[in-house]
Amino acid sequence: MDLSMRWLKDYVDVDLPPRAFCEGMTMSGSKVEGYEMEGAEISNVVVGQVLEMERHPDSDHLWVCKVDVGGEAPIQIITGAQNVHVGDYVPAALHNSTLPGGVKIKKGKLRGLESNGMLCSLGELGLTKHDFPYAIEDGIFILGEDCTLVPGTPICPAIGLDDMKVEFEITSNRPDCLSIIGLAREAAATFDRPLKVEAPVVKGCGGDIHDYLSVEVLNGELCQRYMAGVVKNVKIGPSPRWMRERLRACGVRPISNIVDITNYVMLEYGQPMHAFDLENVRDHKIIVRNAKEGETIVTLDDVERKLSPEMLVIGDSTAPSAIAGVMGSEMSGINDNTHTIVFESACFKGSSVRLTAKKVGLRTEASARYEKGLDPNTCPIALARACQLVEQLGIGEVVGGVIDVNNNTKEPVKIPLDAGWMNRFLGIDIPESQMVEILRKLEIPVENGMVIAPSFRADLESKADVAEEIARIYGYNNIPTTSLTGLAEGSYTPRQQFDRKIHSTLLALGLSEIITYSFISPRLYDKILMPADSPLRNSVTIRNPLGEDTSIMRTTALPSMLDILARNYNNRNPQARLYEIATEYLPTQPDQLPVEKPDVVLGMYGKEEDFFTLKGAVENLLSQLGVSGCEYVPCKDEPAYHPGRCAKLVLNGKEVGILGEIHPQAASNFGIDTRVYVAQLDGDALFEAHSTEKKYHPLPKFPASTRDVAVTCDEELPVAEIEKVIRANTGRLLEKLELFDVYRGSQIPQGKKSVAYSLVLRAADRTLTVEECDRMMNNIFSGLESIGGEIRK
């Protein structure tokens, strides 16, 4: 809804800067999308009077004009227009002026003579013939008597192109605000100003409307009210400038005085209206009925539209004249030969208008208002206002009386005004008298402790709705901050906190989360080399799958991870590091729900990725989760993994995961021609073992002792076994253990390797003696020899 600030001031005095007005209206519930000054793109264009004209010596179509632009001396402007005469007042764009669309005008020379600007047409000012009907479209705009004819006057105020337009976003529950008066009511309440809306007065010329017209409504459910008035001796012509300006500012194109009056009333009161040529109403009888099967109508936009029986039409004894609430027919339109008209002011059921407009593919300003639900009580006021404008403009005689078919039976909604409840509900403390005053400003009466919802406020249905009205006018910024009462304190469950820790840790390690479907194809088990007798092949089968590819629920998330890694690899992504907290479904008894087992799955490939990169990510994750005591045990019997580059994760003797390089054949089955590394961790087992406790370790007060140990052992002996021996023989005195060398070469027997560690030993309460350190080292040597190691001296 575009609001003309000039029009608004007819009803409420709001003398505020545009920004302050917009902020205030938004804070009170009428959201402002933006505001714009008409003619803002036009600068340095003034009213000019043509004093002299002579032919250009080197052109047979150019005129050299002396133009008075309000300066000390006239300026010379050359134009090619042929409709300019001496004495005319015209828009003159001076040197360094700007026109709509960013057009810049500068002085220059035309055929050797200086031209200090340009005379402007309607189009160059962003206007059309509808804005100034007396002007011509293909020539210079000759200003009429309705403009300010003083040379040097800026052109925008001179022609009325200086209104401030404010765009509002009106919600569907407030159709009353789709009008100037509705927004004026909101502005008056917002800024505590009096609202000045007078009831329209119609003098009339006598006579009886029933001698001219009759109305019959056959569907009272869809037509809640139908009113009609008749105007005779109509004089069709342009509307006055003030009306054209207001329509233009609100985004409506001026057409002719009668049509403009219907649009003017629609914008002013929010009530759509229509004007019929009485001569085109057969038998001078209007029938409001449902359309007939196969019936058609040619609307005002010259398009034939098919109607169906559920649609409501306005017709006569032979054919439809309008689609109710949407658009009239071309035969019902007003033309220059019209001398008697019928003003229609009606209220149709919103849902019917919305469905009809959608089916015929035509959405208009009228249908946009009707579909939100209008107030039947606005019909007589709007009809009276239209007749009043006819008399005010002197373009016709209003026949006495109106026809009113009123099918509205809705009773006013009454809501108790419980001040105590309102204060508790809103968290404020204001007296009931202040609440009543706020509602009075919104024209919501309160009688005997009951709030009576006005007919134009169909959105008021409960105490909460009334509280909202009080709160928005009282000021949301004035409501004190309070905590909610009677509600449990919201927090994450331990499992949610655990999952969030997994996400944050893996994201920090550079992995990206993926989400895969739990439904997979049985063929994926073959692609990961799963044995035919594996219990994991016993999957839950979907009774009505979308296809074979989604026919079972996965018992392992490994195929899903490999599928995504393969997609990235085949899309030529050089590197991928992915993770997912994936749910696996393990069947139990027949006709019982499966066990849903969450697994943390990590997958990666790329030049910088190897087994130890994956192992480091797993160790970092376990550290952040507070899971300690995990051991890595070599694994050679997992078909999906490389037999020499795979390890099981063991915690307290229980397997809680597996990690390693995917078997080359399995990777090839997925179309991956590079090394792929995957880790599968049991989410439930990790949750049971995790700890959120953080222990503080003070800075050491005593010096450390460092020792090195090198041991030669079998190639197959895991370094984890060596570390276990070292830790077992040092206990809490081992502060740091670091592997710094693994050697295989000529000095080491075939099938052997040399492993070297650096140890940092420290006691928290004393300085370790050489004897204590030697004793620990001897114990380490004995332990390493017991597992087949040979100490290198």
DRENBAKE-900111 format. One line per 2 residues: their letters; for each residue x, y negated, z negated of C-alpha. Coordinates in steps of 0.2 Angstrom, whole numbers, plus 5000, padded with zeros to 4 digits. Layout:
// DRENBAKE-900111
a) X:Y:Z | ...
// end
This chain:
// DRENBAKE-900111
md) 5000:5000:5000 | 5007:4983:5006
ls) 5002:4969:4995 | 5002:4951:5001
mr) 5008:4940:4986 | 4999:4925:4994
wl) 4983:4935:4994 | 4986:4941:4976
kd) 4986:4923:4969 | 4968:4921:4974
yv) 4964:4933:4959 | 4978:4931:4947
dv) 4991:4918:4944 | 5008:4927:4944
dl) 5021:4914:4947 | 5036:4925:4944
pp) 5052:4929:4955 | 5049:4944:4966
ra) 5061:4955:4956 | 5053:4951:4939
fc) 5036:4955:4946 | 5041:4971:4954
eg) 5050:4977:4938 | 5035:4973:4927
mt) 5023:4982:4939 | 5034:4997:4939
ms) 5035:4998:4920 | 5016:4997:4918
gs) 5014:5011:4930 | 5012:5004:4947
kv) 5028:5010:4956 | 5035:4997:4968
eg) 5045:5004:4982 | 5052:4987:4988
ye) 5048:4970:4993 | 5052:4959:5008
me) 5049:4941:5014 | 5041:4939:5031
ga) 5052:4932:5043 | 5068:4936:5033
ei) 5077:4940:5049 | 5074:4922:5056
sn) 5085:4908:5052 | 5089:4891:5059
vv) 5073:4891:5070 | 5062:4875:5069
vg) 5047:4867:5076 | 5052:4857:5091
qv) 5042:4844:5102 | 5046:4843:5120
le) 5049:4825:5125 | 5055:4826:5142
me) 5057:4839:5156 | 5066:4839:5173
rh) 5071:4852:5185 | 5088:4859:5184
pd) 5098:4852:5199 | 5106:4870:5203
sd) 5090:4880:5200 | 5072:4880:5206
hl) 5065:4889:5191 | 5075:4882:5176
wv) 5069:4866:5166 | 5080:4854:5157
ck) 5071:4849:5141 | 5074:4835:5129
vd) 5067:4842:5112 | 5064:4833:5096
vg) 5069:4845:5082 | 5069:4833:5068
ge) 5086:4826:5070 | 5093:4809:5073
ap) 5092:4812:5092 | 5083:4825:5103
iq) 5093:4840:5109 | 5095:4847:5126
ii) 5088:4865:5129 | 5086:4874:5146
tg) 5072:4886:5148 | 5065:4896:5162
aq) 5048:4897:5155 | 5034:4890:5166
nv) 5021:4887:5153 | 5029:4873:5144
hv) 5024:4855:5146 | 5029:4838:5139
gd) 5021:4835:5122 | 5020:4854:5118
yv) 5026:4860:5101 | 5037:4875:5102
pa) 5049:4886:5091 | 5066:4880:5095
al) 5081:4892:5090 | 5096:4880:5087
hn) 5114:4884:5088 | 5119:4898:5076
st) 5102:4904:5074 | 5096:4922:5071
lp) 5080:4931:5077 | 5073:4948:5073
gg) 5083:4963:5077 | 5099:4953:5073
vk) 5099:4943:5089 | 5111:4928:5088
ik) 5108:4912:5097 | 5122:4900:5101
kg) 5124:4884:5112 | 5131:4887:5129
kl) 5130:4882:5147 | 5117:4887:5160
rg) 5122:4883:5178 | 5134:4870:5172
le) 5123:4861:5160 | 5123:4862:5141
sn) 5109:4871:5132 | 5109:4869:5113
gm) 5098:4883:5109 | 5083:4892:5115
lc) 5064:4890:5116 | 5056:4906:5108
sl) 5041:4917:5114 | 5030:4927:5102
ge) 5040:4943:5105 | 5056:4935:5101
lg) 5049:4930:5084 | 5043:4948:5080
lt) 5025:4943:5083 | 5011:4949:5095
kh) 4996:4941:5104 | 4985:4949:5090
df) 4994:4936:5077 | 4991:4921:5088
py) 4977:4926:5101 | 4978:4909:5110
ai) 4997:4912:5115 | 5003:4921:5130
ed) 5014:4936:5129 | 5026:4932:5144
gi) 5030:4914:5140 | 5035:4902:5127
fi) 5025:4901:5111 | 5015:4885:5112
lg) 5010:4881:5094 | 4992:4877:5091
ed) 4983:4866:5079 | 4983:4879:5065
ct) 5002:4877:5064 | 5012:4863:5056
lv) 5016:4852:5070 | 5031:4842:5062
pg) 5047:4843:5072 | 5061:4850:5061
tp) 5050:4861:5050 | 5057:4878:5048
ic) 5046:4889:5060 | 5042:4903:5047
pa) 5032:4891:5035 | 5025:4882:5050
ig) 5016:4897:5057 | 5013:4906:5041
ld) 5026:4919:5043 | 5033:4917:5025
dm) 5022:4928:5014 | 5031:4940:5002
kv) 5026:4958:5004 | 5027:4971:4990
ef) 5026:4989:4994 | 5018:5000:4981
ei) 5017:5019:4980 | 5000:5023:4974
ts) 4997:5040:4966 | 4982:5050:4972
nr) 4973:5048:4956 | 4972:5029:4957
pd) 4962:5025:4973 | 4956:5009:4965
cl) 4974:5003:4967 | 4973:5004:4986
si) 4966:4987:4986 | 4971:4969:4982
ig) 4959:4967:4968 | 4964:4984:4960
la) 4982:4978:4960 | 4977:4961:4954
re) 4968:4970:4939 | 4985:4979:4936
aa) 4995:4963:4937 | 4983:4953:4926
at) 4985:4967:4912 | 5003:4968:4915
fd) 5008:4950:4913 | 4993:4945:4902
rp) 4985:4933:4914 | 4966:4930:4917
lk) 4958:4940:4932 | 4948:4928:4943
ve) 4936:4939:4954 | 4919:4931:4958
ap) 4904:4941:4964 | 4901:4938:4983
vv) 4886:4927:4986 | 4876:4929:5002
kg) 4863:4916:5007 | 4855:4925:5022
cg) 4844:4918:5035 | 4828:4927:5030
gd) 4819:4941:5039 | 4818:4960:5034
ih) 4832:4972:5038 | 4819:4986:5040
dy) 4813:4977:5056 | 4830:4980:5064
ls) 4836:4997:5057 | 4832:5013:5047
ve) 4843:5025:5039 | 4841:5044:5035
vl) 4854:5054:5026 | 4852:5073:5028
ng) 4867:5078:5018 | 4866:5070:5001
el) 4880:5080:4994 | 4893:5074:5007
cq) 4886:5057:5008 | 4885:5050:4990
ry) 4879:5033:4995 | 4875:5024:5012
ma) 4872:5006:5013 | 4869:4995:5028
gv) 4867:4977:5032 | 4862:4968:5048
vk) 4870:4952:5056 | 4862:4944:5071
nv) 4867:4930:5083 | 4885:4936:5081
ki) 4899:4926:5089 | 4914:4937:5093
gp) 4931:4929:5094 | 4948:4928:5085
sp) 4949:4927:5066 | 4956:4911:5058
rw) 4974:4911:5054 | 4973:4913:5036
mr) 4964:4930:5038 | 4976:4935:5052
er) 4991:4931:5041 | 4984:4942:5026
lr) 4980:4957:5037 | 4997:4956:5045
ac) 5006:4955:5028 | 4996:4971:5023
gv) 5001:4980:5038 | 4985:4979:5048
rp) 4984:4972:5065 | 4971:4958:5068
is) 4959:4962:5082 | 4943:4951:5082
ni) 4933:4942:5068 | 4920:4956:5065
vd) 4933:4970:5065 | 4945:4960:5055
it) 4931:4957:5042 | 4929:4976:5039
ny) 4948:4978:5038 | 4949:4963:5026
vm) 4936:4970:5014 | 4944:4987:5015
le) 4960:4979:5009 | 4952:4968:4997
yg) 4941:4980:4988 | 4947:4997:4994
qp) 4931:5001:5002 | 4932:5006:5020
mh) 4918:4998:5031 | 4913:5000:5049
af) 4903:4989:5061 | 4891:4996:5074
dl) 4884:4987:5089 | 4865:4989:5085
en) 4861:4990:5104 | 4871:5006:5105
vr) 4861:5014:5091 | 4847:5024:5099
dh) 4830:5020:5092 | 4839:5008:5080
ki) 4840:5023:5068 | 4856:5029:5059
iv) 4856:5048:5054 | 4869:5054:5042
rn) 4871:5073:5046 | 4882:5087:5049
ak) 4889:5089:5067 | 4881:5102:5078
eg) 4890:5117:5085 | 4900:5112:5100
et) 4897:5094:5098 | 4910:5082:5104
iv) 4914:5063:5101 | 4926:5051:5110
tl) 4933:5040:5096 | 4939:5022:5097
dd) 4957:5028:5102 | 4949:5035:5118
ve) 4952:5053:5113 | 4938:5067:5114
rk) 4937:5077:5099 | 4928:5093:5095
ls) 4917:5093:5080 | 4911:5108:5069
pe) 4896:5110:5058 | 4905:5107:5042
ml) 4910:5090:5047 | 4899:5075:5043
vi) 4895:5062:5056 | 4885:5046:5058
gd) 4874:5047:5072 | 4858:5041:5080
st) 4843:5051:5087 | 4854:5058:5102
ap) 4873:5058:5098 | 4886:5055:5084
sa) 4892:5037:5083 | 4906:5040:5071
ia) 4915:5054:5061 | 4911:5050:5043
gv) 4925:5042:5034 | 4937:5044:5048
mg) 4934:5034:5064 | 4919:5027:5075
se) 4916:5032:5093 | 4920:5021:5108
ms) 4901:5018:5110 | 4899:5011:5093
gi) 4914:4998:5095 | 4912:4979:5095
nd) 4914:4970:5111 | 4912:4952:5118
nt) 4894:4956:5122 | 4889:4961:5105
ht) 4876:4950:5097 | 4868:4960:5083
iv) 4879:4972:5072 | 4876:4984:5058
fe) 4889:4984:5043 | 4891:5001:5036
sa) 4897:5002:5018 | 4896:5021:5012
cf) 4904:5033:5000 | 4908:5051:5007
kg) 4915:5066:4998 | 4934:5065:4997
ss) 4937:5083:5000 | 4925:5083:5016
vr) 4934:5068:5023 | 4951:5076:5020
lt) 4947:5092:5029 | 4938:5084:5043
ak) 4953:5072:5046 | 4965:5086:5046
kv) 4954:5097:5058 | 4952:5083:5071
gl) 4970:5078:5069 | 4966:5060:5065
rt) 4971:5051:5048 | 4966:5033:5046
ea) 4967:5019:5033 | 4949:5024:5029
sa) 4951:5043:5028 | 4967:5040:5017
ry) 4956:5031:5005 | 4941:5042:5005
ek) 4950:5058:5003 | 4956:5052:4986
gl) 4938:5049:4980 | 4930:5032:4980
dp) 4918:5023:4969 | 4900:5023:4976
nt) 4897:5007:4965 | 4909:4997:4976
cp) 4898:4999:4991 | 4886:4985:4988
ia) 4900:4973:4983 | 4909:4977:4998
la) 4894:4975:5009 | 4890:4958:5001
ra) 4908:4952:5003 | 4908:4956:5022
cq) 4891:4946:5024 | 4898:4932:5014
lv) 4914:4931:5026 | 4902:4931:5041
eq) 4893:4916:5034 | 4910:4908:5028
lg) 4917:4909:5046 | 4901:4904:5054
ig) 4900:4918:5066 | 4883:4925:5063
ev) 4866:4925:5053 | 4864:4938:5039
vg) 4847:4947:5040 | 4838:4947:5023
gv) 4839:4963:5013 | 4850:4979:5013
id) 4847:4998:5016 | 4853:5008:5001
vn) 4852:5027:5001 | 4860:5031:4984
nn) 4863:5050:4980 | 4876:5046:4966
tk) 4870:5054:4950 | 4886:5054:4940
ep) 4885:5047:4923 | 4899:5037:4915
vk) 4912:5047:4906 | 4913:5042:4887
ip) 4928:5046:4877 | 4930:5043:4858
ld) 4943:5030:4853 | 4953:5038:4839
ag) 4966:5025:4834 | 4974:5037:4822
wm) 4976:5051:4835 | 4982:5039:4848
nr) 4996:5033:4837 | 5001:5050:4832
fl) 5000:5056:4850 | 5011:5041:4857
gi) 5022:5039:4842 | 5017:5021:4839
di) 5008:5011:4825 | 4996:4998:4832
pe) 4979:4993:4826 | 4963:4998:4835
sq) 4959:4980:4839 | 4975:4979:4849
mv) 4970:4995:4858 | 4953:4988:4862
ei) 4961:4972:4869 | 4973:4982:4880
lr) 4958:4992:4887 | 4948:4976:4890
kl) 4962:4969:4900 | 4960:4984:4912
ei) 4942:4981:4912 | 4939:4997:4902
pv) 4925:4993:4890 | 4924:5000:4872
en) 4907:5001:4864 | 4903:5008:4847
gm) 4920:5017:4846 | 4918:5025:4863
vi) 4928:5021:4878 | 4917:5020:4893
ap) 4927:5024:4909 | 4922:5012:4923
sf) 4916:5020:4939 | 4931:5015:4948
ra) 4942:5024:4936 | 4938:5043:4939
dl) 4955:5048:4932 | 4949:5044:4914
es) 4943:5061:4907 | 4951:5063:4890
ka) 4959:5055:4875 | 4976:5058:4883
dv) 4971:5048:4898 | 4966:5034:4887
ae) 4982:5035:4878 | 4992:5034:4894
ei) 4983:5017:4898 | 4987:5010:4881
ar) 5005:5016:4882 | 5009:5009:4899
iy) 5002:4992:4895 | 5009:4992:4877
gy) 5026:4995:4885 | 5035:5012:4886
nn) 5051:5002:4881 | 5042:4997:4865
ip) 5038:5015:4860 | 5051:5020:4846
tt) 5062:5035:4849 | 5056:5049:4838
sl) 5060:5068:4838 | 5047:5081:4842
tg) 5039:5089:4828 | 5031:5106:4826
la) 5042:5114:4839 | 5056:5126:4837
eg) 5073:5119:4841 | 5079:5124:4858
sy) 5095:5132:4860 | 5103:5146:4871
tp) 5103:5164:4865 | 5119:5172:4861
rq) 5118:5182:4878 | 5114:5166:4887
qf) 5130:5158:4879 | 5140:5173:4884
dr) 5134:5172:4902 | 5137:5154:4903
ki) 5155:5157:4897 | 5158:5169:4911
hs) 5152:5157:4924 | 5162:5142:4917
tl) 5178:5153:4916 | 5177:5161:4933
la) 5173:5144:4941 | 5188:5137:4933
lg) 5198:5151:4940 | 5193:5146:4957
ls) 5180:5159:4960 | 5163:5155:4969
ei) 5147:5163:4963 | 5137:5173:4974
it) 5119:5180:4972 | 5115:5196:4982
ys) 5099:5207:4984 | 5096:5221:4972
fi) 5088:5231:4986 | 5101:5240:4997
sp) 5102:5253:5011 | 5107:5271:5006
rl) 5120:5270:5020 | 5130:5258:5009
yd) 5134:5273:4997 | 5143:5282:5012
ki) 5152:5266:5016 | 5161:5265:4999
lm) 5165:5284:5000 | 5154:5289:4986
pa) 5154:5308:4984 | 5138:5317:4990
ds) 5135:5324:4972 | 5138:5308:4963
pl) 5124:5304:4950 | 5125:5286:4957
rn) 5116:5292:4973 | 5101:5295:4962
sv) 5092:5278:4965 | 5075:5270:4963
ti) 5066:5271:4979 | 5055:5257:4984
rn) 5037:5263:4989 | 5034:5249:5002
pl) 5051:5243:5008 | 5053:5229:5021
ge) 5064:5241:5030 | 5077:5255:5028
dt) 5091:5242:5024 | 5081:5237:5008
si) 5073:5254:5003 | 5082:5258:4987
mr) 5088:5248:4971 | 5107:5248:4969
tt) 5116:5259:4956 | 5132:5250:4959
al) 5135:5232:4965 | 5151:5236:4974
ps) 5143:5237:4991 | 5135:5220:4989
ml) 5151:5212:4985 | 5160:5220:4999
di) 5146:5215:5011 | 5148:5197:5006
la) 5167:5198:5007 | 5165:5206:5025
rn) 5154:5192:5030 | 5167:5179:5025
yn) 5181:5189:5033 | 5172:5191:5049
nr) 5168:5172:5049 | 5187:5169:5049
np) 5188:5162:5032 | 5206:5165:5027
qa) 5203:5167:5009 | 5189:5171:4998
rl) 5187:5173:4979 | 5169:5177:4973
ye) 5160:5184:4958 | 5143:5189:4953
ia) 5134:5194:4937 | 5125:5208:4946
te) 5111:5219:4940 | 5112:5238:4943
yl) 5097:5249:4941 | 5100:5266:4934
pt) 5085:5278:4934 | 5079:5287:4918
qp) 5063:5298:4918 | 5051:5299:4932
dq) 5037:5285:4932 | 5048:5275:4920
lp) 5056:5259:4923 | 5075:5260:4926
ve) 5089:5254:4915 | 5094:5237:4921
kp) 5113:5236:4918 | 5122:5219:4921
dv) 5140:5220:4928 | 5152:5206:4931
vl) 5159:5209:4948 | 5175:5200:4955
gm) 5180:5201:4973 | 5194:5193:4983
yg) 5206:5194:4998 | 5219:5183:5006
ke) 5238:5181:5008 | 5239:5174:4990
ed) 5229:5188:4982 | 5235:5205:4976
ff) 5232:5217:4962 | 5240:5206:4949
tl) 5230:5191:4954 | 5214:5200:4951
kg) 5221:5208:4934 | 5226:5190:4929
av) 5208:5184:4932 | 5201:5198:4922
en) 5213:5195:4907 | 5209:5177:4907
ll) 5191:5181:4907 | 5193:5193:4892
sq) 5203:5180:4883 | 5190:5167:4885
lg) 5176:5179:4879 | 5186:5184:4864
vs) 5188:5202:4869 | 5204:5209:4863
gc) 5212:5226:4863 | 5209:5231:4881
ey) 5221:5244:4889 | 5224:5247:4908
vp) 5224:5265:4912 | 5230:5271:4930
ck) 5216:5278:4940 | 5218:5290:4955
de) 5201:5298:4956 | 5189:5283:4961
pa) 5185:5286:4979 | 5181:5268:4983
yh) 5198:5262:4977 | 5216:5264:4982
pg) 5223:5279:4972 | 5239:5270:4968
rc) 5233:5253:4965 | 5218:5255:4953
ak) 5216:5255:4935 | 5202:5257:4922
lv) 5199:5245:4908 | 5198:5254:4892
ln) 5192:5247:4876 | 5192:5257:4860
gk) 5193:5273:4870 | 5178:5268:4880
ev) 5179:5264:4899 | 5172:5246:4901
gi) 5177:5243:4919 | 5188:5246:4934
lg) 5199:5235:4945 | 5210:5237:4960
ei) 5212:5237:4978 | 5198:5244:4989
hp) 5202:5260:4998 | 5208:5255:5016
qa) 5194:5267:5023 | 5181:5259:5013
as) 5187:5242:5018 | 5187:5247:5036
nf) 5169:5254:5035 | 5164:5236:5030
gi) 5174:5228:5045 | 5188:5221:5034
dt) 5205:5223:5041 | 5215:5217:5026
rv) 5218:5221:5008 | 5203:5218:4997
yv) 5203:5218:4978 | 5188:5221:4967
aq) 5184:5222:4948 | 5169:5229:4940
ld) 5166:5225:4922 | 5152:5232:4911
gd) 5143:5216:4905 | 5134:5225:4890
al) 5150:5232:4884 | 5160:5216:4885
fe) 5145:5207:4876 | 5146:5219:4861
ah) 5165:5217:4860 | 5166:5198:4862
st) 5169:5186:4848 | 5165:5167:4847
ek) 5177:5165:4832 | 5192:5154:4834
ky) 5206:5156:4823 | 5218:5142:4818
hp) 5237:5146:4818 | 5248:5132:4810
lp) 5264:5127:4818 | 5278:5139:4812
kf) 5289:5133:4798 | 5303:5146:4800
pa) 5314:5149:4815 | 5312:5163:4827
st) 5323:5177:4832 | 5324:5183:4850
rd) 5330:5200:4856 | 5330:5209:4873
va) 5327:5227:4877 | 5330:5236:4893
vt) 5324:5254:4896 | 5326:5266:4910
cd) 5310:5277:4913 | 5301:5287:4925
ee) 5293:5277:4940 | 5276:5284:4935
lp) 5277:5278:4917 | 5265:5262:4915
va) 5273:5247:4908 | 5258:5246:4897
ei) 5264:5261:4887 | 5281:5253:4884
ek) 5272:5237:4878 | 5261:5248:4866
vi) 5277:5256:4858 | 5285:5239:4856
ra) 5269:5231:4848 | 5267:5246:4837
nt) 5285:5244:4830 | 5284:5225:4827
gr) 5266:5222:4821 | 5262:5204:4816
ll) 5280:5199:4817 | 5280:5200:4836
ek) 5275:5182:4842 | 5279:5184:4861
le) 5282:5199:4872 | 5287:5195:4890
lf) 5292:5206:4905 | 5306:5198:4914
dv) 5313:5211:4925 | 5309:5227:4934
yr) 5324:5235:4943 | 5325:5249:4956
gs) 5342:5252:4965 | 5358:5261:4967
qi) 5363:5260:4948 | 5346:5268:4944
pq) 5343:5287:4947 | 5330:5291:4961
gk) 5312:5291:4954 | 5317:5280:4939
ks) 5315:5261:4936 | 5323:5249:4924
va) 5311:5238:4914 | 5317:5223:4903
ys) 5308:5214:4890 | 5311:5198:4880
lv) 5304:5198:4862 | 5301:5183:4850
lr) 5300:5188:4832 | 5295:5177:4818
aa) 5288:5178:4801 | 5276:5165:4794
dr) 5282:5165:4776 | 5301:5167:4778
tl) 5316:5168:4789 | 5319:5185:4796
tv) 5336:5193:4792 | 5347:5201:4805
ee) 5344:5217:4796 | 5325:5216:4798
cd) 5327:5213:4816 | 5339:5227:4819
rm) 5328:5239:4809 | 5313:5234:4821
mn) 5324:5236:4836 | 5330:5253:4831
ni) 5312:5259:4828 | 5307:5252:4846
fs) 5322:5262:4853 | 5316:5278:4845
gl) 5298:5275:4850 | 5303:5272:4868
es) 5314:5288:4869 | 5299:5298:4862
ig) 5290:5293:4878 | 5304:5298:4890
ge) 5313:5281:4890 | 5332:5278:4890
ir) 5339:5263:4882 | 5351:5253:4892
k) 5366:5246:4882
// end
